[in-house]
């Protein structure tokens, strides 16, 4: 059986796909996907044809996953990484981070509104989405959803 010759990078031996994926906490298909998207460079190949990633790929994958958790899209991350690869500072990072803060604030406001509505439903004792019998029900009725006003929906 033919053995692969170990390749070495600037930070030590190259890593196979499974090793990189395990250390970065991603699956091997993610590596290929990120290669296609240009987020990570296509790796060299060992004499046996295995992908041989430099160790710094693990760090880059960790950064990519952290940026995703902060709300950045892969397209945004690719642009920021590309700017950094060209040896330039990424002043766009600050502006994009401020945009993400505004998005997070908007989501928080929406969630507060949802929480308040749910609290009102619980407090009112609502028992049905479409035919609630509690007085002063905070839920919009099916009649309202159908375009009828509350006055038109009341029994006469």
C-alpha positions as CSV (number, residue, x, y, z in Angstrom):
1,X,0.0,0.0,0.0
2,X,1.3,3.4,-1.0
3,X,1.8,5.9,1.8
4,X,1.4,9.7,1.4
5,X,4.4,11.8,2.0
6,X,3.7,14.3,4.8
7,X,3.6,17.9,3.5
8,X,4.6,20.8,5.7
9,X,3.3,24.3,5.8
10,X,4.7,27.4,7.5
11,X,2.9,26.5,10.7
12,X,3.6,22.7,10.6
13,X,2.3,19.7,8.8
14,X,-0.7,20.1,6.4
15,X,-4.0,18.7,7.5
16,X,-6.5,16.4,5.7
17,X,-10.1,17.5,5.2
18,X,-11.4,15.4,8.2
19,X,-8.8,16.8,10.5
20,X,-9.6,20.4,9.5
21,X,-13.3,19.8,9.8
22,X,-13.0,18.2,13.2
23,X,-10.7,20.9,14.6
24,X,-12.9,23.8,13.2
25,X,-16.2,22.1,14.2
26,X,-17.6,21.9,10.7
27,X,-18.3,19.0,8.4
28,X,-16.1,18.2,5.4
29,X,-18.7,19.3,2.9
30,X,-18.6,22.7,4.4
31,X,-14.9,22.9,3.4
32,X,-15.7,22.2,-0.2
33,X,-18.6,24.6,-0.2
34,X,-16.4,27.4,1.3
35,X,-13.8,26.6,-1.4
36,X,-16.4,27.0,-4.1
37,X,-17.5,30.3,-2.5
38,X,-13.9,31.6,-2.4
39,X,-13.9,31.8,1.4
40,X,-11.0,29.4,1.8
41,X,-8.3,28.7,-0.8
42,X,-8.3,25.4,-2.7
43,X,-5.8,23.3,-0.9
44,X,-2.7,21.6,-2.3
45,X,-2.8,17.9,-2.8
46,X,-0.7,15.3,-1.2
47,X,1.1,12.9,-3.5
48,X,-1.7,10.4,-2.8
49,X,-4.3,13.0,-4.0
50,X,-5.6,14.0,-0.6
51,X,-6.5,17.6,0.1
52,X,-3.7,19.1,2.2
53,X,-4.8,22.2,4.1
54,X,-2.4,24.5,5.9
55,X,-3.1,24.7,9.6
56,X,-4.2,28.3,9.4
57,X,-7.3,27.1,7.6
58,X,-8.7,26.0,11.0
59,X,-8.3,29.5,12.3
60,X,-10.0,31.0,9.2
61,X,-12.9,28.6,9.5
62,X,-13.3,29.6,13.1
63,X,-13.4,33.3,12.1
64,X,-15.9,32.6,9.4
65,X,-18.2,30.7,11.8
66,X,-17.9,33.5,14.4
67,X,-18.8,36.1,11.8
68,X,-21.8,34.1,10.8
69,X,-23.0,34.0,14.5
70,X,-22.7,37.8,14.5
71,X,-25.1,37.9,11.6
72,X,-22.8,38.4,8.7
73,X,-23.8,36.5,5.5
74,X,-21.2,34.4,3.7
75,X,-21.2,37.0,0.9
76,X,-20.3,39.7,3.4
77,X,-17.7,37.6,5.0
78,X,-16.1,36.8,1.6
79,X,-15.9,40.5,0.8
80,X,-14.3,41.3,4.2
81,X,-11.8,38.4,3.9
82,X,-10.9,39.4,0.4
83,X,-10.1,42.9,1.5
84,X,-8.0,41.5,4.3
85,X,-6.2,39.2,1.9
86,X,-5.1,42.1,-0.2
87,X,-3.3,43.4,2.8
88,X,-5.6,46.3,3.4
89,X,-7.4,47.1,6.6
90,X,-11.1,46.5,6.4
91,X,-12.7,49.8,7.2
92,X,-16.0,48.4,5.9
93,X,-16.0,46.0,8.9
94,X,-17.0,48.8,11.3
95,X,-19.8,50.1,9.0
96,X,-21.1,46.6,8.5
97,X,-21.0,45.9,12.2
98,X,-23.0,49.1,12.9
99,X,-25.6,47.9,10.3
100,X,-25.7,44.5,12.1
101,X,-26.3,46.3,15.4
102,X,-29.2,48.2,13.9
103,X,-30.6,44.8,12.5
104,X,-30.2,43.3,16.0
105,X,-32.0,46.2,17.6
106,X,-34.9,45.9,15.1
107,X,-35.2,42.2,15.9
108,X,-35.1,42.9,19.6
109,X,-37.9,45.5,19.2
110,X,-40.0,42.9,17.2
111,X,-39.4,40.3,19.8
112,X,-40.5,42.7,22.6
113,X,-43.7,43.3,20.6
114,X,-44.3,39.6,20.2
115,X,-43.7,39.1,23.9
116,X,-46.1,41.8,24.9
117,X,-48.8,40.4,22.6
118,X,-48.3,36.9,24.1
119,X,-48.4,38.2,27.6
120,X,-51.7,40.0,26.8
121,X,-53.1,36.7,25.4
122,X,-52.1,34.8,28.6
123,X,-53.4,37.6,30.8
124,X,-56.8,37.8,29.0
125,X,-57.2,34.0,29.2
126,X,-57.7,33.5,25.5
127,X,-58.9,30.0,24.6
128,X,-59.0,30.1,20.7
129,X,-57.3,31.8,17.9
130,X,-60.4,32.0,15.8
131,X,-63.3,32.1,18.3
132,X,-61.9,33.3,21.5
133,X,-64.6,33.8,24.2
134,X,-62.6,35.9,26.6
135,X,-63.8,39.5,27.1
136,X,-61.4,42.1,25.6
137,X,-59.5,39.5,23.6
138,X,-56.3,41.0,22.3
139,X,-56.1,38.6,19.3
140,X,-57.3,39.7,15.9
141,X,-60.4,37.7,15.1
142,X,-60.9,35.6,12.0
143,X,-63.5,38.2,11.0
144,X,-60.9,40.9,11.1
145,X,-58.6,38.8,9.0
146,X,-61.4,38.3,6.5
147,X,-61.7,42.1,6.2
148,X,-64.8,42.6,8.4
149,X,-64.6,45.3,11.1
150,X,-65.3,44.4,14.8
151,X,-68.6,46.3,14.5
152,X,-69.7,44.2,11.6
153,X,-68.7,41.0,13.4
154,X,-70.7,41.7,16.6
155,X,-74.0,39.8,16.9
156,X,-77.0,42.1,16.6
